């Protein structure tokens, strides 16, 4: 495992800025690629009708659940793997890699079967109106078939990333995205398959991307996935739960937040759902850069924390926050000044643009705060502080967003829906700062 030893030296001794950029650039591309699935569908479906755009938006909540499962196993197993490699316990890392991979596939398969059995009530639960529901059933019914491949793809991507092999992870994810960018316009526009074409393009691309990621995981010096290493013991389950629950909380509550947002926006018509859905995707695409930056931080954090290099963890943490905050501040200015043209790119409908442009202006106000929230969550998750990690993970979409989406529209109507996420971000930032401070205080005591 020469490459593992090289990664250990690089992650624990190379200049922090060099490590972060080396790890983060491929992960940023991977995150942008993952978010491109939904963004591409929204863009090309926008040429059909408002109901199709809204249906893709409604389905996003279920896709977020599927992604949550992939991140749960990928981060849960990956955090443990990075700490074990940092402590030079390679055999334990191998067993965890196989365990996380197989459990991810089986859970995805369970979601696919359950989703098909209860497709109609699921679409209603996700916030489909009677005019949107036929489109949602058509789109989501096909997307659900790819659930085991979607969960497995995200798990494999993260397992490689936590080993420090981010280039392999990026190449695997990118292969599926590039195929989707070819198939989506071809099936939606050229073959006039509409929203069905969008779903088929995504399904084929997800399956292809999963196959490529599995192939990539057996290249170079990645830990190979072997069935004989599958170790479904209580100890490994516990590590996956501790390391992965914050991701499950973050993504799962994000799904619930999208669901209640669809319901709240639905009170103001299909155009409101479509407008808010577009803003959600734009925001997710922008956050993907910061999440990718944070995921580039996690291998360094895991290796250095395992090696008890706490000062290096702190240096990397604040370096990432500075980079992320500057990037999001620039995006905030751009988004505020050009909110209407940005929404028009996805749906040239006056009523959709009216809702989306106001919501985007409100959303970008809190952009600069998100880097601190995301990095604090990833720090807590990687150094195995599950309670604090879950509090930060739940804050944006759960602890604050869900109550606010019921309260604010009651007083401000549609404006309350449009400004809800900004207020949730402000509250989450105020929670994240003292939690980050507490982690470094604990490290100071551990060093003594």
N, C-alpha and C positions, 0 to 999 in steps of 0.2 A: 504493500500500500504506500509506495513512494509518494504518490500524488497527495495522499492524505497528510503525510509528514510535511510536504511542501506547503499545503494549505495551512497547516498548523503554524508553521514559521511565518508565513505571509500574514495571516490574520492576527497573530499575536505580537508581531514585531515590526512590520512595515509601517510607514507613515500613515496615520489615520485617514487623511484626506484621500490618499492613493487607494487604500483598501476600500473605503466607502464608494468611491467612484467606480472602481473595478467591479465590485459586487453589485452596485446599484444600477448601473446603466443597463445591463441585461435584464434585471428584474423590472426596471421601469418599462422597458420595451415589452416585456412579458405581460405586465399589468395593463398597459395600453392596448396590447393585442387582445387580451381577454375582454376588456370593455368594448372593443371594436365590434364584437359579435352583436351586441344589442344596439350600438350606435349605427352600425351599417344597416341592420334591419329597419330601424326607425327611419333612417334617411331614405332608403329605397321604397319602403312601404308608404312614405309620405306622398308619393306620386299617385297613390290609389285613392284613398279617402280618409277623412278624419277618424272614422270608426276603426279602421285598420291600425292607424297610429295608436289610438287609445287601447286597442286589444293587445298590441305588443307591450304597451306600458303596463297594463294589468297583469300580463304574463310575467313581467319582470320580477314581481314579488315571489313567484314560485321558482323562477330561475335563481333568485337570491338564496332560497332555501337549499337548492341543490348545490350551489357554490359554497354555502355555509358548511355543508357536510364535507366537501372536498378540502376546504381550509381547516376544518376541525381535525381531520386525520392527518393532513399534511403538516400543520403547525404543531399538533400534539406530538406526532412521531418525530418531526424535524427538530423541534426544540431539544428533545431528549438526545437525538443523534448528534447534534452539534456539541452538546455538553459532554457526551461520552467520547467523541473524537478529541475534544479539548483535553479530556482526562486520559486519553489514549486507551479507551476501552472499546476496541473495534468490534469484537464479537457481539457485544450487547447492541451496538449500533446496527449490525446486520440483522439481528432478530427483530428489532423494532421496525426497520424498513419493510420487511416482509409482512409483519403484522398490520402495520398501518395501511399498506397497499391493499391487502386482501379484504380487510374490514371495510375499507372505503368502497370497493367494488360491490360487495354484498349489500351495503346500505343503499347505494345508488340503485341497485336492482330492486330492492324492496320499495323504494320511492316510485320507480317506474310502474311497477305492478299496481300499487295502491292508487297512484294517480290516474291510471287508465280505468280502474274500477269505479272511481268516484269523480270522473271528469266534470260532469255538469254541475254538481254541487260545489266542486272546487272552484270553478269559474265564477259562480255566484259569490262565493266566499271572498274571492280575490277582488271583488268590486265591479264586476261586469254589469252594465245596464242592459235592458232587453235588446237595445239596438246594437250593442257591442258584443254580446254573448256569442252569437254564431261565429264571429271572427275569432274570438278568444278560444273557443272549443277547437276550431280548425287548427289554429297555430299551436296552442299548448299541447293538444293531443299528440302531435308529431314531436315536439320538443321533448316531452317526457320520455319518449323511447330512448333518448340519448343520455338519460340521467346517470346510469352506471359509468358511462364513458366520460361524462363531464366531471363527476366526483373523482374518478381515478386520475384524470388528466391533472387536476389541480393538486391532488395528493402527490403524484410523481414530480410535478413541477417544484413543489416545496421541499420534497425530500432531497432533490438534487441541489436546490438553492441553499439549504441549511448545511450541506457538505462543502459549500464554497464553489460548487461547479455550476455557476449561473449561466454560462454560455450554452451548455447542453440544454438546460431548462428553457432558455429563450428560443433556441432553434426549434425545439419540439412544439412549443406554444405557437410560434410564428407560422409554422407550416399549416396548421389548421385555419388560422386567421386569413392567411393569403388565399387559401382555397375558398373560404367563405366570401371574400371580396370579389372573387371571380364568379362563383356560383350564384350569389344573391341577385345581382343585376341581370344575369343570364336567365334565371328561372322566373324572377318577378316581372321583368320588363320584356325580354325577348320572347320567352315562351308564354307570357301573359298568365302566369300561374298565381299572381297576386300574393296574398299572405301565406297561402299554402307553399308557394315556391320559397318564400323567406324561411319557413320552418324546415323544409327539406334541405335547403342549403346549409342551415345551421347544424342539422342532425348529421349530415354527411361529413361536414368539416370537423365536428366534435369527435366523431369516430376516427377520422384520419389523424387528427391531432393527438388523440390518445395513443394510437399505434406508434406514431413517431416518437412520442415521449417515452414510451416503453422501450423502444429501440435505443433511444439516446441514453436511457438509464443503464444500458448494458455496454456503453462505449466508454473509452478512456478508463479512469480509475473510480468511476461511480460505484457505490455499493450495489451489487447485483441483487435482484429480487429472486429468491428461490423459495419454493413452497416448503421445503424442509426447515426453513428458518421461521416459519409461522409459529408464533408463541403466544397464544391467547390466554395468558395468565393474568391473575388479578393485578400483579405488580405493573405489567405493561399497560393494562387498561387504565390503571390509576395515573400513569405518566401521560397517556394520551388525553385523559380527561383534564388533568391539571394544565397541560400545555395547550390543549385545543379548545377548551371551553370558552376562553375569551373571544376566539375567532367565531365560534358558534353563536355566542351572545351578540357579537357585533353584526355578523351577517344575518343571523336569525331575526334579531330585533329590527334590522334594516328591512327585512322582508315584511314584518308586521307593520312597520312604519309606512312602507309603500302601500300596503293593503288599506290601512286607515286613511292614508292620504287620498287614495283612489275613491274611497267612500265619501270623504269630506268634499273632494272636488266634484264628485258625481252629483252632488246637490245643486251644482251650478251648470250642469250640462256636459255633453260629450267633449265640447271644445275645452272645457276646464280640465278634464282628465288628460286630454291630449297635450295641452300646454304644460301642465305640471309634469307629465311623463317626459317630455322633451328636456325640461330643466333638470330633472333627476338624472337623465343620461349624460347631459353635458357636465354636470357637477361630478358624477362618478368618473367620467373620463378625465377630468382635471385632477381629482383626488388620486387617480391611479398613479400619477407621477410621484406624489408624496408617499403613497403606500409602497410603491416600488423602492423609493429611497429608504423607507423604514425597513423593508425586507432585505435591502442591501446591508443595513445596519445589524440585522439579527444574527447572521453568522459570526460577525466580529464579536458581537455582544455575548453570544453563547460560548464561543471558544475562549474569550478573555475572562468571562465570569467563571467558567470551569477551571481556568488556569489561575484564578484569583488576581487577575490584573484589573482591579476595580477602577484605578485612575484612567486607564485606557477606555473603559466602558463609558465613563463620564465624559471624556473628551469627545468621543465619537457621537454620543447622544446630543450634545449641544451643537456640534458641527452640523448634524443632520437637521436639527430644528432651524438653525440659521438659514441653511440652503432652502428648506421647504417653505419657510415663511416668506422669504424674498420671492420665490417663484409664485406662490399663491397671491401675494400682494400685486404682482404684475398682472396676473390673470384677472384679479378683481377689478383693476382699473380698466382693462380691456373689455371685460364682460359688462361693466356698468355703462361704458360709453357706446358699445355696439350691441346692446341687448336685442333690439328689434331685428337687425339683419341676421343675427345668429339664429334666432328662432325661425325666421323666414327660410333659412337653409333647409329646415326639416319639414315645414308645412306652411305653405303660402296661403294661409286662411286668416283673415283679419281678426276673427274672434279668438283663434288659437294664439296668434301673435300678441294680442292684447293681454291675455292671461300670462303667457310665458315670459314676455319681456319684463313685466312688473315683478314676477316671481324671481327671475334671474337677477334683477337689480338687488332685491332683498337678499338673495342667496350669497352673492359675491361680497356683501358687506362683512360677513364673518369668515370668508376664505382664509385670511392670514392667521386665524386662530387654530385652524384645523391641524396644522403640522405638529403643534404641541400636543394636541389630543391623540393623534395617531401614534406619534413616537413614544409617548408615555405608555400607551396601551401595549405597544410592542416590547418596550423595555420590561414592563411587569410580567408579560407573558414569557419572555425568554429567560428571565432570571428566576422563574418559578415562584411568582407571588400571585397565586390564582385569585384570591379575594379582591385584591386591589386591581388586578388586570380586568376582572369581570365588571367591577364598578365603572372603570373608565370605558370599557367596551360597550357597556349598556347605556352609558350616559346620553350620547347623541341621539340614538334612535329609540331608546326605551324610556329611561328615567325622566327625560325632559320632553322629547318630541311627542310621544304618545299622549301625555296629559295636555300638552299645549295645543295639539291639533283638535282637541275637543273644546278647549277653553277659548282660544283666540277667535275662531270663526263665530262663536256665540256673541262676541262683542264687536267684531270688525267685519263679519261676513267673509266674502271671498278674499279680501285683503289679509284676513287672519290666516287663511290657508297659505297664501303666498309668502308671508313673513315668518311662518312657524319655524322652519329649519334654522334661520339666522339666530333666533332667540335661543333655540336648543343648543346651538354651537357655543354661544356666549356662556350659558350656564355650565356646559361641559368643560370649557376651558378653565373656569373657576374651580372645578373639581379636580382636573388633571394636574394643575400646578403643585398643590400641596402633596399630592400622591407621589409625583416625581421626586420632590424634595425628600419625602420620607424614605424612598428607596436608596438614595445616595447617603442619607444619614445612617441607614442600616449597614451599608457597605463599609462605612467609616468604622463602625463598631466591630464588624467582622474582621477587619484588617488588623485590629489591635491584638 
